[in-house]
Amino acid sequence: MERIHMRRLAVVAAAVLLPSPQQLCGQGSDTLRLAEAVAEARRANPLLQAARYRADAASERVPQAGTLPDPRFSFGLVNRPIDDFGTDIMMTMNAFQLSQRFPWPGKLGYGQTESEHLARADQLDADEAEADLVARVKSVYYKLAFIDRAVRIMEATRELLRDFEQVTTARYAVGAGIQQDILQAQVAVASISADIRVLGERRIAMAARLNALLGRIAMDTIGALELPEIDGVLPSVDALLSIASSNRPALQAAEERVAAAQAGYKEARRELYPDFDLLLGYGQRPQFDDLVTIAVGITIPLWAGSKQLPLRREKLALESAYEARQLDLYNETYARLTELRAAADRARELAGLYRTSILPQAAAAVESALSAYRVGQVDYMTLLTNQMTLNQFEIETVRLTADYHEATAGIEALTHPDTGIEQ
């Protein structure tokens, strides 16, 4: 009885007193700390690298948009007689020409401004991808941490069920029990063993997902994981939205795209104005005086109805689309922050209730039922039901702790960069 009582206390302690990260670090050198996992994902995740490369590519388009078109140089043999190609006559010359197009003032400037805004938007998209990656790493990490602790609790519960089975067998041997109790005890042990196996398979799949996010091969070993206790106070939803409005890269990127579309529309309005072509020519005549040519040309928007004017409407529609997207993203951010904060509050409150009230009462119910069962005052099913109920509460407490940290990781991603939410 004393041995069962001490093991019961150990199981309750495992559920209620979750080990701190420092305690976990002292258990072995194979602990995968959350900060290390996040740093590795930032360094090695292929999708994040691709987003950074796209941002780099966009930044290289900025100077291109603000640069004049390449000048054109040409050389020609002019007015050579067909029947005597090598003969020089009055009109024969070796012609050299250099031409340069100059867009209407403002076109290059607005084009470069548009590219600058788009480049900043791509950079912010990469920052958003990083924040999203960190949130996904934390989510999978905490799910794995939950599975590990749930398995630990279930294994301890299985040992208790085996002790119960021994008690049941002993009572049956002295004629104080029935064979059905032994069978029920064996079924309970087999059932929880099957549940442990299922969680083990889930851990393999979840570890593969975490490895993928970290840029590792799927079967790399994932060691012990941290799961800190719930701590810290979350800001209000309005405060979180204010932080997100200033800091979330996706919202800033949407604003940059609106600004880019506005610059693009201003550029499109100038497409009706002509571009200028300046031509300098030199005619070399070996037997006569050389000639010089200077010419200025302009483009004529002859097809404005099907080219320049539709371009204006395109840019205006694009600006409206980006503004609508910006509003939708703002609304989605507010809704998501509201959901995540509500989930975090729920997990915090329920976990506190489980730890301070439900778990101690459930543990006491198991001890009372075991004592009563030993003297024949309750049947085995009552004892088993109380024990499995306690097992469920212990696992739920750990799940709520993991859920809280997942929710705060999601909030942190939306209020990027660091806001001090995660304690």
C-alpha positions as CSV (number, residue, x, y, z in Angstrom):
1,M,0.0,0.0,0.0
2,E,2.8,2.4,0.9
3,R,4.6,1.7,-2.4
4,I,1.4,2.4,-4.4
5,H,0.8,5.5,-2.5
6,M,4.3,6.9,-3.2
7,R,4.0,6.1,-6.9
8,R,0.7,7.8,-6.9
9,L,2.3,11.0,-5.5
10,A,5.1,10.7,-8.2
11,V,2.5,10.6,-11.0
12,V,0.7,13.7,-9.6
13,A,4.0,15.5,-9.3
14,A,4.8,14.7,-12.9
15,A,1.6,16.3,-14.1
16,V,1.4,19.3,-11.8
17,L,5.0,20.2,-11.3
18,L,6.3,20.4,-14.9
19,P,10.1,20.6,-15.1
20,S,11.6,23.9,-15.9
21,P,13.9,24.3,-18.9
22,Q,16.9,24.5,-16.5
23,Q,15.9,21.2,-14.9
24,L,15.5,19.7,-18.3
25,C,18.9,20.9,-19.4
26,G,20.4,19.2,-16.5
27,Q,19.0,15.8,-17.4
28,G,21.2,15.3,-20.4
29,S,23.2,16.9,-23.1
30,D,20.7,15.7,-25.8
31,T,18.1,18.3,-24.9
32,L,16.9,20.3,-27.9
33,R,16.3,23.8,-26.4
34,L,13.6,25.9,-28.1
35,A,16.0,28.8,-28.7
36,E,18.4,26.4,-30.5
37,A,15.6,25.0,-32.6
38,V,14.5,28.5,-33.6
39,A,18.0,29.6,-34.5
40,E,18.6,26.4,-36.6
41,A,15.4,26.9,-38.5
42,R,16.3,30.5,-39.3
43,R,19.6,29.4,-40.5
44,A,18.7,26.3,-42.5
45,N,15.1,26.3,-43.5
46,P,15.0,26.1,-47.3
47,L,11.7,28.1,-47.8
48,L,13.0,30.9,-45.6
49,Q,16.2,31.0,-47.7
50,A,14.1,31.1,-50.9
51,A,12.1,34.1,-49.5
52,R,15.4,35.9,-48.7
53,Y,16.7,35.2,-52.2
54,R,13.5,36.6,-53.7
55,A,14.0,39.8,-51.6
56,D,17.6,40.1,-52.8
57,A,16.4,39.7,-56.4
58,A,13.8,42.4,-55.9
59,S,16.4,44.8,-54.5
60,E,18.5,44.4,-57.7
61,R,15.6,45.6,-59.8
62,V,15.6,49.0,-58.2
63,P,18.6,50.6,-60.0
64,Q,17.4,49.0,-63.2
65,A,14.1,50.8,-63.1
66,G,15.8,54.3,-62.6
67,T,18.4,54.0,-65.3
68,L,18.2,55.4,-68.9
69,P,17.8,52.9,-71.8
70,D,21.1,51.8,-73.2
71,P,22.4,54.2,-76.0
72,R,22.5,52.8,-79.5
73,F,25.6,53.0,-81.7
74,S,25.5,52.1,-85.4
75,F,28.0,52.1,-88.3
76,G,27.1,52.0,-92.0
77,L,28.5,52.5,-95.5
78,V,26.2,55.0,-97.1
79,N,25.5,55.6,-100.8
80,R,28.0,53.2,-102.2
81,P,27.5,52.7,-106.0
82,I,26.3,49.2,-106.8
83,D,28.3,48.8,-110.0
84,D,31.5,50.1,-108.5
85,F,31.3,49.6,-104.7
86,G,34.8,50.9,-104.0
87,T,34.4,54.2,-105.8
88,D,33.8,57.4,-103.7
89,I,31.3,59.9,-105.0
90,M,29.9,63.1,-103.5
91,M,27.2,61.3,-101.5
92,T,29.4,58.4,-100.3
93,M,30.3,58.3,-96.7
94,N,31.1,56.1,-93.7
95,A,28.4,56.9,-91.3
96,F,28.7,56.7,-87.5
97,Q,25.6,57.3,-85.4
98,L,24.9,57.4,-81.6
99,S,21.4,57.7,-80.3
100,Q,20.0,58.0,-76.7
101,R,16.3,57.9,-75.6
102,F,15.3,60.2,-72.7
103,P,11.9,59.3,-71.1
104,W,9.6,62.1,-70.2
105,P,10.6,63.7,-66.9
106,G,9.1,61.7,-64.0
107,K,8.8,58.3,-65.7
108,L,12.1,57.0,-64.5
109,G,11.7,58.5,-61.0
110,Y,8.3,57.0,-60.4
111,G,9.4,53.7,-61.9
112,Q,12.3,53.5,-59.5
113,T,10.0,54.6,-56.6
114,E,7.6,51.8,-57.5
115,S,10.5,49.2,-57.6
116,E,11.8,50.5,-54.2
117,H,8.4,49.9,-52.6
118,L,8.1,46.5,-54.1
119,A,11.6,45.6,-53.0
120,R,10.8,46.6,-49.5
121,A,7.6,44.6,-49.6
122,D,9.5,41.5,-50.7
123,Q,11.9,42.0,-47.8
124,L,9.0,42.4,-45.4
125,D,7.5,39.2,-46.9
126,A,10.7,37.4,-46.0
127,D,10.5,38.8,-42.5
128,E,6.9,37.6,-42.3
129,A,8.0,34.2,-43.6
130,E,10.6,34.1,-40.8
131,A,8.0,35.0,-38.1
132,D,5.6,32.4,-39.5
133,L,8.4,29.8,-39.5
134,V,9.3,30.5,-35.9
135,A,5.7,30.1,-34.9
136,R,5.4,26.8,-36.7
137,V,8.6,25.6,-35.1
138,K,7.3,26.5,-31.7
139,S,4.0,24.9,-32.4
140,V,5.5,21.6,-33.4
141,Y,8.0,21.8,-30.6
142,Y,5.4,22.2,-28.0
143,K,3.3,19.4,-29.5
144,L,6.3,17.1,-29.2
145,A,6.9,18.3,-25.7
146,F,3.3,17.4,-24.8
147,I,3.6,14.0,-26.3
148,D,6.7,13.2,-24.3
149,R,5.1,14.2,-21.0
150,A,1.8,12.5,-21.9
151,V,3.8,9.3,-22.5
152,R,5.6,9.7,-19.2
153,I,2.3,10.1,-17.4
154,M,0.8,7.1,-19.1
155,E,3.8,4.9,-18.4
156,A,3.6,5.9,-14.7
157,T,-0.2,5.2,-14.8
158,R,0.5,1.8,-16.4
159,E,2.8,0.9,-13.5
160,L,0.1,1.8,-11.1
161,L,-2.4,-0.3,-13.0
162,R,0.0,-3.2,-12.8
163,D,0.1,-2.7,-9.0
164,F,-3.7,-2.6,-9.0
165,E,-3.6,-5.9,-10.9
166,Q,-1.3,-7.4,-8.3
167,V,-3.7,-6.3,-5.5
168,T,-6.6,-7.8,-7.5
169,T,-4.8,-11.1,-8.0
170,A,-3.9,-11.2,-4.3
171,R,-7.5,-10.6,-3.3
172,Y,-8.7,-13.3,-5.7
173,A,-6.2,-15.7,-4.3
174,V,-7.6,-15.4,-0.8
175,G,-11.2,-15.5,-2.0
176,A,-11.9,-11.8,-1.5
177,G,-12.0,-10.9,-5.1
178,I,-13.5,-12.2,-8.4
179,Q,-11.8,-13.3,-11.6
180,Q,-13.6,-10.6,-13.6
181,D,-11.5,-8.0,-11.7
182,I,-8.3,-9.6,-12.8
183,L,-9.5,-9.6,-16.4
184,Q,-10.5,-6.0,-16.2
185,A,-7.1,-5.1,-14.8
186,Q,-5.3,-6.9,-17.6
187,V,-7.5,-5.2,-20.2
188,A,-6.7,-1.8,-18.6
189,V,-3.0,-2.4,-18.8
190,A,-3.2,-3.6,-22.4
191,S,-5.4,-0.6,-23.4
192,I,-3.0,2.0,-21.9
193,S,-0.1,0.2,-23.5
194,A,-1.8,0.6,-26.9
195,D,-2.4,4.3,-26.2
196,I,1.3,4.7,-25.4
197,R,2.2,3.0,-28.7
198,V,-0.1,5.3,-30.6
199,L,1.5,8.4,-29.0
200,G,4.9,6.9,-29.9
201,E,3.9,6.8,-33.6
202,R,2.6,10.3,-33.4
203,R,5.9,11.4,-32.0
204,I,7.8,9.9,-34.9
205,A,5.6,11.8,-37.4
206,M,5.8,15.1,-35.4
207,A,9.6,14.7,-35.0
208,A,9.9,14.4,-38.8
209,R,7.8,17.6,-39.2
210,L,10.1,19.4,-36.8
211,N,13.2,18.1,-38.6
212,A,11.8,19.4,-41.9
213,L,11.3,22.9,-40.4
214,L,14.8,22.8,-39.1
215,G,16.2,21.9,-42.6
216,R,17.3,18.4,-41.3
217,I,16.6,15.0,-42.7
218,A,13.3,13.5,-41.5
219,M,14.8,10.7,-39.3
220,D,17.2,12.8,-37.3
221,T,16.9,12.2,-33.6
222,I,14.9,14.8,-31.5
223,G,16.0,14.7,-27.9
224,A,14.4,16.0,-24.8
225,L,12.3,19.1,-25.1
226,E,11.5,22.1,-22.9
227,L,8.0,22.9,-21.7
228,P,8.1,25.8,-19.3
229,E,5.3,26.5,-16.8
230,I,2.7,29.1,-17.7
231,D,3.9,32.5,-16.7
232,G,3.7,36.1,-17.7
233,V,0.7,38.4,-18.5
234,L,-0.6,38.9,-22.0
235,P,-1.5,42.5,-23.1
236,S,-5.0,43.3,-24.1
237,V,-6.2,42.6,-27.6
238,D,-6.2,46.3,-28.4
239,A,-2.7,46.6,-27.2
240,L,-1.6,43.6,-29.2
241,L,-3.3,45.0,-32.3
242,S,-1.5,48.3,-31.8
243,I,1.8,46.4,-31.7
244,A,1.0,44.3,-34.7
245,S,-0.1,47.4,-36.7
246,S,3.4,48.8,-36.2
247,N,5.5,45.7,-36.3
248,R,3.8,42.9,-38.3
249,P,5.8,42.6,-41.6
250,A,2.8,41.5,-43.6
251,L,0.9,44.7,-42.8
252,Q,3.9,46.8,-43.6
253,A,4.4,44.9,-46.9
254,A,0.8,45.6,-47.8
255,E,1.3,49.3,-47.1
256,E,4.5,49.2,-49.3
257,R,2.5,47.6,-52.2
258,V,-0.1,50.3,-52.0
259,A,2.6,52.9,-52.2
260,A,4.2,51.0,-55.1
261,A,0.8,51.0,-57.0
262,Q,0.4,54.7,-56.4
263,A,3.8,55.4,-57.9
264,G,3.1,53.0,-60.8
265,Y,-0.1,55.0,-61.5
266,K,1.7,58.3,-61.6
267,E,4.2,56.8,-64.0
268,A,1.4,55.4,-66.1
269,R,-0.2,58.9,-66.4
270,R,3.1,60.1,-68.0
271,E,3.1,57.4,-70.6
272,L,0.9,59.7,-72.8
273,Y,3.8,62.2,-72.9
274,P,6.4,61.6,-75.5
275,D,9.9,60.2,-75.0
276,F,12.8,62.1,-76.7
277,D,15.4,60.5,-78.9
278,L,18.6,62.4,-79.5
279,L,20.8,61.3,-82.4
280,L,24.3,62.4,-83.2
281,G,25.8,61.4,-86.6
282,Y,29.2,61.7,-88.2
283,G,29.6,61.1,-92.0
284,Q,33.2,60.4,-93.1
285,R,33.9,61.3,-96.8
286,P,37.6,60.6,-97.6
287,Q,37.6,62.8,-100.8
288,F,35.2,65.5,-99.6
289,D,34.4,67.4,-96.5
290,D,33.0,65.3,-93.6
291,L,29.4,65.8,-92.4
292,V,27.7,66.0,-89.0
293,T,24.1,65.1,-88.2
294,I,22.1,66.2,-85.1
295,A,18.5,65.0,-84.9
296,V,15.8,65.0,-82.2
297,G,12.8,62.7,-82.3
298,I,9.8,62.0,-80.1
299,T,7.5,59.1,-79.7
300,I,3.9,59.5,-80.7
301,P,1.2,57.8,-78.6
302,L,-0.8,56.8,-81.6
303,W,-2.3,53.7,-80.0
304,A,-3.1,55.3,-76.6
305,G,-6.7,53.9,-76.6
306,S,-5.3,50.4,-76.5
307,K,-2.0,50.9,-74.7
308,Q,-1.4,53.9,-72.5
309,L,-5.0,54.5,-71.3
310,P,-5.5,50.8,-70.4
311,L,-2.2,50.9,-68.5
312,R,-3.6,53.7,-66.4
313,R,-6.7,51.7,-65.6
314,E,-4.6,48.7,-64.8
315,K,-2.4,50.6,-62.3
316,L,-5.5,52.2,-60.7
317,A,-7.2,48.8,-60.3
318,L,-4.0,47.3,-58.8
319,E,-3.9,50.1,-56.3
320,S,-7.5,49.4,-55.3
321,A,-6.7,45.7,-55.0
322,Y,-3.7,46.3,-52.7
323,E,-5.8,48.7,-50.5
324,A,-8.5,46.0,-50.2
325,R,-5.8,43.4,-49.4
326,Q,-4.4,45.7,-46.7
327,L,-7.7,46.2,-45.1
328,D,-8.5,42.5,-45.1
329,L,-5.1,41.7,-43.6
330,Y,-5.7,44.2,-40.9
331,N,-9.1,42.7,-40.1
332,E,-7.6,39.1,-40.2
333,T,-4.8,40.2,-37.9
334,Y,-7.3,41.6,-35.4
335,A,-9.5,38.4,-35.6
336,R,-6.5,36.1,-35.2
337,L,-5.1,38.0,-32.2
338,T,-8.5,37.8,-30.6
339,E,-8.7,34.1,-31.2
340,L,-5.2,33.4,-30.0
341,R,-5.5,35.5,-26.9
342,A,-8.8,33.9,-26.0
343,A,-7.2,30.4,-26.5
344,A,-4.2,31.5,-24.3
345,D,-6.5,32.8,-21.5
346,R,-8.6,29.6,-21.6
347,A,-5.5,27.4,-21.4
348,R,-4.1,29.5,-18.5
349,E,-7.3,29.5,-16.5
350,L,-8.1,25.8,-17.0
351,A,-4.5,24.7,-16.3
352,G,-4.5,26.7,-13.1
353,L,-7.9,25.1,-12.1
354,Y,-6.6,21.6,-12.8
355,R,-3.4,22.2,-10.8
356,T,-4.9,23.8,-7.8
357,S,-8.2,22.0,-7.5
358,I,-9.1,19.1,-9.9
359,L,-5.8,17.2,-9.8
360,P,-5.4,17.1,-6.0
361,Q,-9.1,16.0,-5.6
362,A,-8.8,13.3,-8.3
363,A,-5.6,12.0,-6.7
364,A,-7.3,11.9,-3.4
365,A,-10.3,10.0,-4.9
366,V,-7.9,7.4,-6.3
367,E,-6.2,6.9,-2.9
368,S,-9.6,6.6,-1.2
369,A,-10.9,4.2,-3.8
370,L,-7.8,2.0,-3.5
371,S,-8.1,1.8,0.3
372,A,-11.8,1.0,0.0
373,Y,-11.2,-1.6,-2.7
374,R,-8.6,-3.4,-0.5
375,V,-11.3,-4.0,2.2
376,G,-14.0,-4.8,-0.3
377,Q,-16.1,-1.6,0.1
378,V,-16.0,-0.6,-3.6
379,D,-15.7,-2.7,-6.8
380,Y,-12.7,-2.7,-9.1
381,M,-14.4,-0.7,-11.8
382,T,-14.8,2.2,-9.4
383,L,-11.0,2.1,-8.6
384,L,-10.2,1.8,-12.3
385,T,-12.5,4.6,-13.3
386,N,-11.0,7.0,-10.7
387,Q,-7.5,6.1,-11.9
388,M,-8.2,6.7,-15.6
389,T,-10.0,9.9,-14.8
390,L,-6.9,11.2,-13.0
391,N,-4.8,10.0,-15.9
392,Q,-7.0,12.1,-18.2
393,F,-6.8,15.2,-16.0
394,E,-3.0,14.9,-15.7
395,I,-2.6,14.7,-19.5
396,E,-5.1,17.5,-20.0
397,T,-3.1,19.7,-17.7
398,V,0.0,19.2,-19.8
399,R,-2.0,19.7,-23.0
400,L,-3.3,23.0,-21.7
401,T,0.3,24.1,-20.9
402,A,1.4,23.3,-24.5
403,D,-1.7,25.0,-25.9
404,Y,-0.9,28.1,-24.0
405,H,2.6,28.3,-25.4
406,E,1.4,27.5,-28.9
407,A,-1.1,30.4,-28.6
408,T,1.5,32.8,-27.4
409,A,3.9,31.7,-30.2
410,G,1.1,32.6,-32.7
411,I,0.6,36.0,-31.0
412,E,4.4,36.6,-31.1
413,A,4.4,35.9,-34.8
414,L,1.7,38.5,-35.4
415,T,3.3,41.1,-33.2
416,H,6.8,40.5,-34.7
417,P,9.5,41.3,-33.7
418,D,10.0,40.3,-30.1
419,T,7.4,41.8,-27.8
420,G,8.3,40.1,-24.5
421,I,5.1,38.0,-24.5
422,E,6.9,34.7,-24.2
423,Q,8.4,34.5,-20.7
